[in-house]
Amino acid sequence: MYSLERMLFGTGLFLQGLITVLVIPPVAFVHMYYPELLPTQLELWLAYVVLGAHLIGFVIGLQAYKLLKTEPRKAAKRFLVTALVMLVLTMGGTIIQSTLFIIASMMILVKEQKAAHIES
């Protein structure tokens, strides 16, 4: 059940984790040991907000992915909110992951609504 949605969520989480693992350590390393290599106009607080949004989105996404089997409606809502918040905080940097999360969330919510409508 929900195999396509699980695949979309899994792909989005994989991309989110990949960015988190490949971007956070090098940025932190360069900032700590070689700050003179960074441009003077660089706003580091903004970079850390974006990286924090990636990390928090990844953790919440993993929790929602685990919740998908037992409570799909609640998991879909979490993914939808996470996608929208990440999209805004990263200023479009997570457009691919957010799009995957939004599409899969809508698919689950529509399926749940149709199932409830058929039962009644």
RAZIRA-V341681 format. One line per field, one symbol per residue. ss: DSSP state (H for helix, E for strand, C for the rest). phi: phi as a letter, one per 20 degrees, with the letter a starting at -180 (. if undefined). psi: psi as a letter, one per 20 degrees, with the letter a starting at -180 (. if undefined). A space follows every 50 residues. Layout:
ss = ???
phi = ???
psi = ???
//
This chain:
ss = CCHHHHHHHHHHHHHHHHHHHHHHHHHHHHHHHCHHHCCCCCCHHHHHHH HHHHHHHHHHHHHHHHHCCCCHHHHHHHHHHHHHHHHHHCCCCCHHHHHH HHHHHHHHHHHHHHHHHHHC
phi = .mfffffffffffffffffffedfgffffffedcffffffefefffffff fffffffffffffffffffecffffffffffffffffffelnfdffffff fffffffffffffffffffe
psi = plggghgggggghggghggghiggghgggghghlhiiqqhipnhhhghgg hhhggghgghggghghihhgnhghgghghgggggghgghjljhkhgghgg ggghghgghgghggghhhh.
//
